[in-house]
Structure formats: C-alpha cells, structure tokens
Amino acid sequence: MANSEYAPMLQRSKKTRLRYRVAVIGGGSWATAIIKIISANLEHIHWWVREDEVAEGVSKYGHNPKYLSSVFINPDEVKVSTDIRSVVSKADYVIIVTPSAYLHKSLEPLQKRSQLHKKKIILAVKGIVPETMQLISDYMQTQFKVPVENLCLISGPSHAEEIAQEKFTYLTAASANSELASIVAKFFTNRYCRASVSNDLLGAELSIVLKNIYALGAGIYSGLGYGDNFIAAYVANCLKEMKYFVSQVYPNEGRHISDSVYLGDLLVTAYSTYSRNRLFGIMIGHGLSVRVSLLELRMVSEGYTACRCVHEINKKYQANIPIVETIYGILYENNNVSSEMKRIAEHFV
C-alpha cells in the first residue's frame, strides 16, 4: 500500500515531547512553518539559517523577520545558528528545507566530515537539483552516501501561510523504511496538522516536481483569460499525465494518484493564491517575458527549474508528456504563449 493509517493527533506537553535530536536546514517560509509544527512535539531542535538577520531575529525576539514574522518561535527551545556544520553535528534527524535551486550551495560545507550518511534525512524540499539533474533523494544518495532507508519525504498540500494560521493541514511521510516514516509522521502531527505514512518515496517526490510545472501552466491559462471551467479540465489532464509519467519512471502498484500527497498537492498548487508557481504563470499569461516574470516574482519558482530538469530526464524515457513539453517550449524556447497553450488544449479530454 502507498498509504496507511494517520499518526494519532495530539498536542504534547513539555513532559511528553519526543526526545529525538532534530536539525532544520533552511530559513524561508516553509522552514519557519516546519519549525512551528515540530516544536510542539520535539524537545531538541537546532535550526540553521543563512542570514545573520534571521538568526538574530529568532534568538532575540522569537520571530523570523523575513518570513512568516507573525509566528512565535521560542528561542529557549529552538536553537538557531548560521553555522551549518555545528547544527547538523547536534542532530540525529536532519530536515532539509532549502529550495532545490540553492541546495547544492547550501550543503557544500557538509561535503566533508558531515557524517550525513549516518543520520536520518527528512526531505521537505520541492524540486530537482539543477546542477546534477537529480531528485533530491538521488542527490543525497550519490553526493552524501545516505542510504535510501535513511531517507524520508514529508509532503502534501501545505502552504506555509496557512500553517502559520494553524489551518488544518494533511501531510504524508514517505519512505522505503516504514519505521522511519512512522517516526517522522509523529514529528508532524499536532492539533492542526496530521501526517500519514507511505512507502512511495520516489513517486511522491517526482509528483511534487510535476505539480509545480502544472501549477505554472494553470497560471498561464488564468493569465490568458481562461476560466474556472477550463482550468478544472486542464488540471484533470495534468493528473492523468502525472500518473502516466510517474508510473513510467517509478512503477508502484500500491500508488493511488487520488491520495492527497499527489492530487491534493496538485490542486492546492494549481489553484491557491499563495502558489508562487501559479503567480509566475499568471505573469507570463499577462504578456510579461519569462525573464521579467522571474524578476517580478522575487521568490523561487520551483516549476521553472523543474520543467527543464523533467525535459532532460524524459530524454531517457521518451514518455508522452505534452503538457510538460509545451510549458518547456514557452519557458526555454521562446515559443508563443497563446498559440501553444491553445494548441495543447485541443487535446484535453
């Protein structure tokens, strides 16, 4: 089975908090949201952030001054530092939240003597490492010799902004190691967040990459003036393409594409006003160039890099993924936005 039971919901008292030693790598909005979730359950948390401003804001005032600044972080319980080696050395479980576009550079100091291969690595990163064209799990295995049984993905329809407001959220902990998935699910389960377990690490990870591309396409259609009726049909066709491509690359008979880690994440990314990929697509649909849209966004659009990476990966599989390839042509080959999106729409069912 791809999914099993949810971890029981609870809000732990200080006496009942889990005593695992956990490090969080990344200082953005999703990292801040993760700190908020797990600090309700864990006793020992160390947090690496790149910027001194963020470290000072958390340690002195209990807030990240740049992202989700309304979230309170108890500096007595969450130890923040800009020294990534020190943070990782104090943990048995490492949650990686750095955007995939910056992952290689962020983890560079850990290439030597980091002992990452002896730790449990929890991937909260969405995308592909552009320098190596690898999924994050593959990258961790090849670059840091982390065995697959020490890897777990945490994912699902989960905008950081809603977690900051404690709006109910469903997540999935996916790992080939069922014991690790169960432990991670406990980290991420509290009164407003619920985590299930899955064995489909690679399928869920590739689905994350694809949904960012599809959300970008939904934004393009919206920017071109297409309505909700059409975009609903578009998303349905995206799901069909996702199911096909993921099954070609990572077959798994127990995978249910309607589960929230696949369909739910696709829906929230394609429709939500919080979605950066959708916003990026809207700008392109409105007539801005790709370059200007990237500058205007002022944030990472995982779908932009992911599209190039999936295009390269598909050279091996030669799968029929016309939606991805159409968006690739717009982003990287300067194809006409309106005519290309209209052309592909003629094949939707």
N, C-alpha and C positions, 0 to 999 in steps of 0.2 A: 504493500500500500504506500501511496505517496504521502498521505497524511494520517495521523492518528488522533488520540484524544488531546484536548487542551490541558495545559497545566492549570491547577486549581487557582481561582482568583483569591487574592489576599492583599492585605496591607500590613507588612511586618512591623512589629515593634522593634526597638533597638536590641532587645534581648534575643529576638528570634531571627535577626538578619543573618543572611548567608555569609560564611566566613571565607569565601573564595577571594583571592587577591587578583584584582582586575585593573587593567590599564586601558584607557581610551586614547586613541591616536586621531587627532583632528580637532579643530576649533570652530567649525562652522555651525550652522543652524541645526543640522541633523545630529552632529556630535553633542551639541548642547541639549537637544531633546533626549538623546540616549542617556546622558548623564542624569537628567531629570527622572527618567523611568527607573534606571537601575539603582539610583541612590536610595530609593525606597526599600530596596531588598538587600543591598550589599553593605558590608561593614568596611571593606578596604578598597578604595578607588583612587587610582592615580591617573591624572589627566595631562596629556601632552598637547600644548598649543604652540603654534609657530611664533605668534606675536607677543612681545612684552606687554603691550597694552591690554591684551585679553587676559594674560596671566595676572597682571596687577589688578584688573577689574574684578576678577573672581576671588583672588586671595584677600583683597582689602574690603571689597564691597559686596561680594556674593552674587555678582551678576556679570555675564559676558557683555561687554559694552558694545559689541559689534553685531551680535546675532541673538535673537530671542532675549533681549535685555530685560524683559519682564519676568523671566524665570529666575527664581532664587536658587542659588547653589550654596550649600553650607560649606564654607571654607575649612571648617574643622573636620568635616567628614570626607571632602573631596580635595585631595592634594594636587595642586596644579603646578606645572613646570614647563619651561621651554627646552629642557634637556631630555631629548627623546630616549637616549640610552639609559639614563637614570630611571625614567618612568617605566620602561619595559623591564628593566632588571628587577623591579619590585613586584612583578606580576606573574601569575601562572596562566592567566587568561588575558589575551590582548584583543581588544575590539578595534578594528581598523575602520575609520570613518572618513579618511581623507579622500576627496574627489579623485576619481581614477586618472584624470589628466595630470594631477600633481603627485600621484602615489609614488612613482619611481624616485622622484627627487626627495620626497619626504622621508622615504625609508632608506635612502642612500647611507646615512650614518650607521645603519644597522647591518650593513653588508658584512662587516667583520665583527666577530666575537659578540653577536647579539643573542645567541642561543635561542633564536626564534623557533628553530626546529624542535626544541624541547617543550614549547609552550602550546597551549590550545589557542588557535587563531579564529576569531569571530569576525566574519566579513560583513560590514554594513556599507560597503562601497558599491556604487551602481555604475557599471560600465566595464570598459576594456582598457588595459594598459596600452596607450598608443605607441610607446617606444618598442614594445615587443609583440603587439597584436594578440595578446593573450587575455583570456578571462582571468579575473583576479585570483581564483583558486589555482589555475595553472601557473600563474606567475609566482605565487607563494611556494608552490612545489618545486619549480625549477630554479628560482633565484635564491630561496632561503631553505630549501630542502625540508620543508614542512610536509610530513606525511599526510595523505588525504584523510586519514582517520582523526587527525588533529584539527581539521578544518570544519567550520560551521558557517552557514549563511543565515543572516537574520534579515527578513524582507517582508513585504506586504504593502497594502495601501496605507501609507503612513506619512502624511505631510507633517513636517516638524511644527508648523504653526498651530495645527490642531492639537498636537500632543502638549504644546505649551499651555493650551487652554483646557487640558485634561478632557478632551473629547474622546469618546470611546474608540479604540483602535484595535484591529486584529493584525497580528504578525505571525510569521512562520519561521521556525528554526529548522533549517535543512542541513543534514549531514549524513554521510555514509556511516557514521558512528552514532547509533541510536542513543547511547548513554550520554554522549556529549550534547546531542540535540535536546535531550530532556533537561539537562542542567541549564543550558542556555535559555530554554523556554521559561525556566523558573526565574532567571535574571530579569526577563522582560514581561513578567506577569504581575500586575498590581490591580488596584481597583478601577483603573480606566484603560488598562492595556492587557490584552490577552494573547498568549502565544501558543500555537500548536507546533507539532513536530512533523518532519517529513524526511524521507531518505533521498529526495531528488535534488541534491546539491547542484549538480551541473545544469539540469534542466531549468530549475528555478533561476539560476544565475544568468543563463542565456536569455530567458524570458524577460528579465529585468532590462537587459541590453536592448532587446527588441522593442519593449513597450515605450522606451524613451524616444526611439525613432518614430514609432507610430503616433505618439503624442505630438511630436513635431509636425507630422503630416496633418493631424486633426487641427492644429493651429493654423497651418497654411490654408486649409479649406475654410476655416472660420474667417480668416483674414480676407479671403476671396469673396466672401459673402454667402457661402453655402449655409443652410440652416440646420437645425437640430435633427430633422428627419433624415437628411442625407448623411450627416456625421454619424448617426447611430448605425446606419448601414455600413459606412466606412469602417467603424470600429469592429463590427461583426466580421467583416472581411479580414481585418487585421488579425483577429483572434484565430481565424482559420489558417492564415498564413503562418502565424506564430506556432500553432500546433504542428503544422506540417514541417516547418524548418527545425524546430527543436527535436522532433522525433527523428529527423534525418541525422542530426548531429549527435544526439544523446538519446537513444531509444530507452524507454522505461514503460513497461506495460501497466504499472500502477499509477501512472500520472493521470490526474483528472484536470483538464485545462480550465474547467469551471471553478476550481478552487481559488480562494482569494489571493493566494500568492501569485497566480497567473492572471486570471480575469479581473480580479478586484484591483490589482495594481495597475493593469492596463486602463481600466475605466477611470480611476481617480487621476491618473497622469494625463489622460486624454481630455478630461472634462473640467478639471478643477482650475479655479482662478489662481491657485497657488503654484501651478505647474510652470516651471521655467521653460521646459521644452515646448509646451503649448504656446507660451508667450513668444518665444523665439520664432515659432512657426507663424504666428499671427503677424509679426513684423514683416516677415518675408511675403506673406499673402497680401499685405497692405502695399507692397511695392518697394520696400527697402531692400538693398542688396544684402547678401549674406554677411559680408564684412561689416557693414554698418549695423546690422541687426545684432551681431556678436558684441560690438562696442556698446550699443544701447542697452543690451541686457545686463551688463555689468556683473554677471554671475556666470557660473559654468553651465552650459547646456550639454549634458551628457549625450544627448541624442546626436549632436553634431559630430563628435568624435566617433561615437558608436557606429554611425552609419558607414563611415569609411572603413572601420575595422570589420564590420559584418560583410561588406562588399569584398574585402580581401579574403576573409575566411571562406566565403562562398565560392571562391575560385577553386577550392579543393572539392567541394561537394556538388557544385553545379546545380543547386536546387532552384526551383522556380519560385522566386520571391519578388514579384513585380512591384509591390508597394515599396519595399526597401530600395530596390534598384531605381525606381522613379525618383524617390526623395534624394538618393545619392546623386543622380544626374543633375538635380536642381542645385544641390549644395556644392558639388565639386566640379561639375562640367558646364556650369552656367546655362543649363537648359531653361527654356521658357517656363515660368512657373504656371501660368494659367492654362496653357495648352497641354502641358504634361499632366497636370492634375486632372484635367478634363478627360484626357485620353485614357488614363488608368481607371477612371470612374466608370467608363463604359463597360468594363469587365466585371464590375461588382455584381453580386447576387444577393 
